[in-house]
Structure formats: structure tokens, C-alpha cells
Amino acid sequence: MGIINFNCVFIFRSNPGCFEASLRANLVSVSVLIYGLGLHFGCSATSNSILDRAIDSEDAQHQDFLRLEHVEGYHELSAKTKIFFSTAVAKWDAEFYVKVDDDVHVNLGTLAATLARHRSKPRVYIGCMKSGPVLSQKSVKYHEPEYWKFGEGGNKYFRHATGQIYAISKDIATYISINQPLLHKYANEDVSLGSWLIGLEVEHIDDRNMCCGTPPDCEWKAQAGNVCVASFDWSCSGICKSVEKIKFVHERCGEGEGAVWSALF
């Protein structure tokens, strides 16, 4: 099915072990790169030298980190997204580029099969589309300093993919790379990406299998033969206590070790 670079951009947390406990816990070897799925941990520099050394150590062991020219920070995620896509497009010629948070469980074979269904479309934006309220109050977590741009109080954002996981096709990633200096950054990364695409000829694909809940939700769906692409807890914007819980989620909701190869061949 060609080359798909599955590039994971991670919000780095206080526990450096979260990297190894997340995607690698899905029990899929990084060697699948040569068969069509490139798996990389997108990581920027941090303000903490201890964390940087932990990243260096893990990268030396696994050699699957994509180092970005960027400094980590929650309010820098929009900038990191632009840098990630620009770096990925320059480094790999892929049909799709996928961003995943490090506390989300992903079934790679199901993801590959999902992307394959949209290969004939030149410009697609795939994810769980949402339209939340624009929050003007400074005290709330997702405060939008530029709330006035979105109209009167109580308005909602334009529809965009939730930031835990989404995919964009090659043409869109290339557009972001070329126009990076001109693309405005809003407070929330998922809103920023949606704003870059809202005026373009892009097909928005709302795929609810990319935002399943953790067990029992994804477990019931798997038992019914509808394996989820991604699972997480909305209340935590990812899997709650992901380092401890992600292996449990994989055991209950994983697609099986042969699913990746079935999807690719």
C-alpha cells in the first residue's frame, strides 16, 4: 500500500518512561518502517537538562526519535505542529502524516486500513471532528486569548479534528511546510490546524473510530468486530494514568499482532 509515515508528536511529561510505555507498549516493532509504517517519537528540546538526557539515552537505545528544532511547552504546541510537518515532509515522502499524543492507544493495522480507504483523495483531513465553545475566561484550561475573532460570546469554533490523533494527506502537509511563516497560531493546537485548512479545498473526514473510550468502550467494540483506531479518556484528554494503564488498554482493545501485516499486504 506504499509508504505511510506514522509520526507521533508527543507532549513530553515529567516521567521520561512514558515514551517507552506508550507506543512501544502496542507490541509492534519499529522495523515495520521498511514495510510501510514509519514510527517515530517527535520530540523537541525541553527546559530541563535531566529530561533531555533521558531522551538522549532512550534515543540511543531505540533510534526512533525525530528531534525537532523547538523547545517543549504546552503553549508551544501549535508551533511544534508546524515544525513537525515541515520536518517530516522534508525527511520522508509519505502519502499521509499522522500526529498522535503519547498517551493515546493506537491500533496500527486499523489505522493503516483507515488511511488506505482515502488514498485516492488528494487533500484529506481525518480525525474525530468537534466544535467546542470558544472560552474567553482567563482562568480556564483552554482559554482562547483571541476569542474576539470568533464573534460574539458563546460562539463555537469551526469544526476541526480533536488533537489526540489526526491524519493529513501529503498535499496538506506540504502546504503547511511551504506556508509555515504565514500560518497563525491560536492557543490550542487542534484549533490552529483546523484554521489553516478551513479556507482550503480539503475534505474533512469525521471518523469516530479515532476517538473511542478506554475499556469497556473499545473492548466492546473490538469484541463486536469493530476495532478502534485509537482509544483514550476524554476526561484526561488522553489515557488517564497512561504509563500504568496503556498496556491494560492494549490487552483489552488491541487488534492482534497480525493486523499490521494484513493491512499492509
C-alpha positions in Angstrom: 0.0 0.0 0.0 3.0 2.3 -0.4 4.8 4.2 2.3 2.9 5.7 5.3 5.0 7.6 7.8 3.2 7.4 11.2 5.0 10.2 13.0 4.0 10.6 16.6 4.4 14.0 18.1 4.4 13.7 21.8 3.6 16.1 24.6 6.6 15.4 26.9 5.6 14.8 30.5 7.6 14.7 33.8 8.1 10.9 33.5 10.5 10.1 30.7 9.4 6.5 30.8 6.1 7.5 29.3 7.6 7.3 25.8 8.5 3.6 26.1 5.3 2.8 27.9 3.1 4.3 25.2 3.6 3.4 21.6 6.1 0.6 22.2 3.5 -1.0 24.5 1.5 -1.7 21.4 3.9 -4.5 20.8 4.7 -3.6 17.2 8.3 -3.4 16.2 9.7 -0.2 14.8 11.1 -2.4 12.0 7.6 -2.1 10.3 9.1 1.1 8.8 10.5 -0.9 5.9 7.1 -2.4 5.2 5.3 1.0 5.0 4.7 2.4 8.5 7.4 4.8 9.8 7.1 5.1 13.6 8.8 8.0 15.2 8.6 9.9 18.5 8.6 13.6 17.6 10.4 15.3 20.4 11.7 18.9 21.0 14.3 20.2 23.4 13.0 20.8 26.9 13.9 23.4 29.6 15.0 20.5 31.8 18.5 19.1 31.1 17.7 15.9 33.0 14.8 15.2 30.7 16.9 16.0 27.7 19.5 13.5 28.9 16.7 10.9 29.4 15.6 11.4 25.8 19.1 11.1 24.5 19.6 7.8 26.4 16.3 6.4 25.1 17.0 7.5 21.6 20.4 5.9 21.7 18.7 2.6 22.7 15.8 2.6 20.2 16.9 5.1 17.5 13.3 6.1 16.8 13.1 9.7 17.9 12.5 12.6 15.5 14.3 15.6 17.0 12.7 18.9 16.3 14.2 22.4 16.3 11.9 23.5 19.0 11.6 23.9 22.8 8.8 21.9 24.5 5.9 23.7 26.3 2.1 23.4 26.4 1.6 26.8 24.8 4.1 26.0 22.1 2.2 23.0 20.6 0.9 25.0 17.6 4.5 25.9 16.7 5.6 22.4 17.3 2.9 21.1 14.9 4.1 23.4 12.1 7.7 22.4 12.7 6.8 18.7 12.8 5.0 18.7 9.5 7.7 20.7 7.8 10.4 18.4 9.1 8.5 15.3 8.2 7.7 16.4 4.7 11.4 17.2 4.1 12.6 13.9 5.5 10.0 11.4 4.2 7.9 11.2 1.1 4.7 9.8 2.5 1.1 9.6 1.5 -0.2 10.6 5.0 1.3 12.2 8.1 -0.2 11.2 11.4 0.1 13.1 14.7 -0.6 11.2 17.9 -0.3 12.2 21.5 1.9 10.0 23.7 -1.0 9.0 26.0 -3.2 7.5 23.3 -3.6 3.8 22.4 -3.3 3.2 18.7 -4.0 0.1 16.6 -1.6 0.5 13.7 -3.1 -2.0 11.4 -6.6 -0.5 11.7 -5.0 3.0 11.3 -3.3 1.8 8.1 -6.5 0.3 6.7 -8.4 3.5 7.5 -5.8 5.7 5.7 -5.9 3.2 2.7 -9.6 3.9 2.2 -8.8 7.6 1.4 -5.6 7.2 -0.7 -7.4 8.3 -3.9 -8.3 11.7 -2.4 -5.6 14.4 -2.8 -6.4 16.5 0.2 -8.0 14.9 3.2 -8.0 15.7 6.9 -9.0 12.7 9.0 -10.0 12.6 12.7 -12.8 13.0 15.2 -14.3 16.3 14.3 -15.6 18.5 17.1 -16.8 22.1 17.6 -16.3 23.2 21.2 -17.0 26.6 22.8 -14.6 29.5 22.5 -13.5 30.1 26.1 -12.8 33.8 26.9 -12.3 33.3 30.7 -8.6 33.5 31.6 -8.9 31.1 34.5 -10.0 28.0 32.4 -7.6 25.5 30.8 -8.4 26.0 27.2 -8.6 29.8 27.4 -8.6 31.5 23.9 -6.9 34.9 24.2 -8.1 35.8 20.7 -11.7 34.8 21.5 -13.0 38.1 19.9 -12.0 36.9 16.5 -14.7 34.2 16.7 -17.7 36.5 17.1 -20.0 37.1 20.0 -19.6 35.4 23.4 -20.9 31.9 23.5 -19.8 31.1 19.9 -18.2 27.8 19.0 -15.0 27.1 17.0 -15.3 25.9 13.4 -15.3 22.1 13.2 -11.8 20.6 13.5 -10.2 17.3 14.5 -9.5 16.7 18.1 -5.8 16.9 18.9 -5.2 13.5 20.3 -4.9 11.9 16.9 -5.4 13.1 13.3 -4.0 12.5 9.8 -3.5 14.8 6.9 -2.5 13.8 3.3 0.7 14.7 1.6 -0.6 17.8 -0.2 -1.8 19.4 3.0 1.4 18.7 4.9 3.3 20.2 2.0 1.1 23.3 2.1 1.8 23.7 5.8 5.6 23.3 5.2 5.7 25.9 2.5 3.5 28.4 4.2 4.7 27.9 7.8 5.7 31.5 8.5 2.2 32.8 7.5 0.1 30.3 9.4 -1.4 31.9 12.6 -1.0 30.1 15.9 -4.0 30.0 18.2 -3.8 29.0 21.9 -4.9 25.4 21.1 -3.0 23.3 18.7 -6.0 21.5 17.2 -7.8 24.8 16.6 -4.7 26.1 14.9 -4.5 23.2 12.5 -8.2 23.5 11.7 -7.8 27.2 11.0 -5.1 26.6 8.5 -7.3 24.2 6.5 -10.8 25.9 6.8 -10.4 28.0 3.7 -8.8 25.3 1.5 -10.3 22.7 -0.8 -9.9 19.9 1.9 -12.2 17.1 2.6 -12.9 16.7 6.3 -13.4 13.0 7.3 -15.1 12.6 10.7 -14.1 9.1 11.8 -15.4 8.2 15.3 -13.2 5.1 15.5 -10.3 7.5 16.1 -11.7 8.6 19.5 -13.0 5.5 21.3 -13.1 5.5 25.0 -10.9 3.1 27.0 -12.3 -0.2 28.3 -15.1 -1.1 28.4 -15.9 1.1 25.3 -13.1 0.0 23.0 -13.3 -3.6 24.4 -16.9 -4.0 23.5 -16.3 -2.6 20.0 -13.4 -5.0 19.5 -15.5 -7.9 20.6 -18.1 -6.9 18.1 -15.5 -6.8 15.3 -15.2 -3.0 15.1 -11.7 -2.5 16.3 -10.9 1.1 17.2 -8.1 3.1 15.6 -7.4 5.0 18.8 -8.7 4.9 22.4 -8.3 7.4 25.2 -10.2 9.1 28.1 -11.9 12.4 27.2 -11.7 13.5 30.8 -7.9 13.4 30.7 -7.5 14.3 27.0 -5.6 11.0 26.8 -5.5 7.8 28.7 -5.7 8.6 32.4 -2.5 7.5 34.2 -1.3 6.3 30.8 2.1 4.9 31.9 0.3 2.4 34.2 -2.8 1.8 32.1 -1.8 1.7 28.4 -0.7 -1.9 28.5 -4.1 -2.9 30.0 -5.9 -0.9 27.3 -3.8 -2.8 24.6 -4.7 -6.2 26.1 -8.4 -5.4 26.0 -8.6 -3.4 22.8 -5.6 -4.4 20.7 -6.2 -5.7 17.2 -3.8 -8.7 17.3 -0.2 -9.0 16.2 -1.0 -9.9 12.6 -3.3 -6.9 11.9 -0.5 -4.6 10.7 0.8 -7.1 8.2 -2.7 -7.9 7.0 -3.4 -4.1 6.4 -0.1 -3.6 4.6 -0.2 -6.5 2.2 
